[in-house]
Amino acid sequence: MANEHPQESRRGKSERGFASMDAGRQREIASKGGKAAHESGRAHEFSSAEARIAGRKGGEAVSRDREHMSAIGRKGGEASGGNRAARNAGE
């Protein structure tokens, strides 16, 4: 009685369900769902204008986090500065 579901005792490694399938099988099933949605007319396809608006909203949301933006800039600066230092060392 203490262990009615032996799969659950292995840290969530169930042998059942979508998540336990290999990636190829998951893609195959998901692809069928996407095709069915398009065939039935329930799938939404973004126009270029809708995609532009969505991208702008995402960019605005990310850029509000000043600390995050600072970290991105710092990482880029370190990468370009590191490359310059490597080139100069070879001269």
Sine and cosine of phi, psi and omega as CSV:
sin_phi,cos_phi,sin_psi,cos_psi,sin_omega,cos_omega
0.00,0.00,-0.51,0.86,-0.05,-1.00
-0.91,0.42,-0.47,0.88,-0.06,-1.00
-0.74,-0.68,0.97,0.25,-0.05,-1.00
-0.95,0.30,-0.50,0.87,-0.04,-1.00
-0.88,-0.47,1.00,0.00,-0.08,-1.00
-0.87,0.49,-0.49,0.87,-0.01,-1.00
-0.90,0.43,-0.58,0.82,-0.09,-1.00
-0.95,0.31,-0.33,0.94,-0.02,-1.00
-0.97,0.24,-0.20,0.98,-0.03,-1.00
-0.99,-0.10,0.79,0.61,0.06,-1.00
0.78,0.63,0.70,0.71,0.07,-1.00
0.98,0.22,0.20,0.98,-0.02,-1.00
-1.00,0.03,0.93,0.36,0.00,-1.00
-0.96,0.28,0.51,-0.86,0.05,-1.00
-1.00,-0.07,0.20,0.98,-0.02,-1.00
-0.88,-0.48,0.40,-0.91,0.16,-0.99
1.00,-0.05,0.16,-0.99,-0.08,-1.00
-0.89,0.46,-0.68,0.73,-0.07,-1.00
-0.92,0.40,-0.41,0.91,-0.03,-1.00
-0.99,0.11,-0.16,0.99,-0.02,-1.00
-0.97,0.24,0.39,-0.92,0.07,-1.00
-0.94,0.33,0.36,-0.93,-0.12,-0.99
-0.86,0.52,-0.61,0.79,-0.01,-1.00
-0.90,0.44,-0.68,0.73,0.02,-1.00
-0.92,0.39,-0.63,0.78,0.05,-1.00
-0.87,0.49,-0.72,0.70,0.01,-1.00
-0.87,0.49,-0.66,0.75,-0.01,-1.00
-0.88,0.48,-0.72,0.70,-0.01,-1.00
-0.93,0.38,-0.69,0.72,0.00,-1.00
-0.89,0.45,-0.60,0.80,0.02,-1.00
-0.89,0.46,-0.66,0.75,0.03,-1.00
-0.88,0.47,-0.65,0.76,0.01,-1.00
-0.90,0.43,-0.66,0.75,0.02,-1.00
-0.91,0.42,-0.67,0.74,0.01,-1.00
-0.90,0.43,-0.65,0.76,0.01,-1.00
-0.90,0.44,-0.65,0.76,0.00,-1.00
-0.90,0.43,-0.65,0.76,0.02,-1.00
-0.92,0.39,-0.67,0.74,-0.02,-1.00
-0.90,0.44,-0.57,0.82,-0.03,-1.00
-1.00,0.05,-0.08,1.00,0.03,-1.00
0.99,0.15,0.24,0.97,-0.01,-1.00
-1.00,-0.07,-0.16,0.99,-0.03,-1.00
-0.99,0.12,0.62,-0.79,0.02,-1.00
-0.98,-0.18,0.75,-0.66,0.08,-1.00
-0.92,-0.40,0.82,-0.57,-0.01,-1.00
-0.95,0.32,0.69,-0.72,0.18,-0.98
-0.98,0.18,0.22,-0.98,0.01,-1.00
-0.89,0.46,-0.55,0.83,0.02,-1.00
-0.92,0.38,-0.69,0.72,0.03,-1.00
-0.89,0.45,-0.67,0.74,0.00,-1.00
-0.90,0.44,-0.64,0.77,0.02,-1.00
-0.88,0.48,-0.71,0.70,0.00,-1.00
-0.90,0.44,-0.70,0.71,0.00,-1.00
-0.88,0.47,-0.68,0.74,0.02,-1.00
-0.90,0.45,-0.64,0.77,0.03,-1.00
-0.90,0.44,-0.69,0.73,0.02,-1.00
-0.87,0.49,-0.69,0.73,0.01,-1.00
-0.89,0.45,-0.68,0.73,0.01,-1.00
-0.90,0.44,-0.63,0.78,0.03,-1.00
-0.91,0.41,-0.65,0.76,-0.01,-1.00
-0.90,0.44,-0.68,0.73,-0.01,-1.00
-0.93,0.38,-0.67,0.74,-0.09,-1.00
-0.95,0.31,-0.23,0.97,0.08,-1.00
-0.93,0.38,-0.43,0.90,0.00,-1.00
-1.00,0.09,1.00,-0.04,-0.10,-1.00
-0.88,0.47,-0.62,0.79,-0.01,-1.00
-0.89,0.45,-0.67,0.75,0.02,-1.00
-0.90,0.44,-0.72,0.70,0.00,-1.00
-0.89,0.45,-0.61,0.79,0.03,-1.00
-0.89,0.45,-0.68,0.74,0.01,-1.00
-0.90,0.44,-0.63,0.77,0.03,-1.00
-0.89,0.46,-0.73,0.68,0.00,-1.00
-0.89,0.46,-0.65,0.76,0.00,-1.00
-0.90,0.44,-0.69,0.73,-0.01,-1.00
-0.89,0.46,-0.68,0.73,0.04,-1.00
-0.90,0.44,-0.66,0.75,0.02,-1.00
-0.90,0.43,-0.65,0.76,0.02,-1.00
-0.91,0.42,-0.63,0.78,-0.01,-1.00
-0.91,0.42,-0.73,0.68,-0.04,-1.00
-0.95,0.31,-0.60,0.80,0.04,-1.00
-0.92,0.39,-0.61,0.79,0.03,-1.00
-0.91,0.42,-0.63,0.77,0.02,-1.00
-0.92,0.40,-0.65,0.76,0.00,-1.00
-0.90,0.44,-0.66,0.75,-0.01,-1.00
-0.90,0.44,-0.63,0.78,0.01,-1.00
-0.92,0.40,-0.64,0.77,0.03,-1.00
-0.92,0.40,-0.69,0.73,-0.03,-1.00
-0.93,0.38,-0.50,0.86,-0.01,-1.00
-0.93,0.37,-0.47,0.88,-0.02,-1.00
-0.98,0.18,-0.16,0.99,-0.06,-1.00
-0.99,0.12,0.00,0.00,0.00,0.00
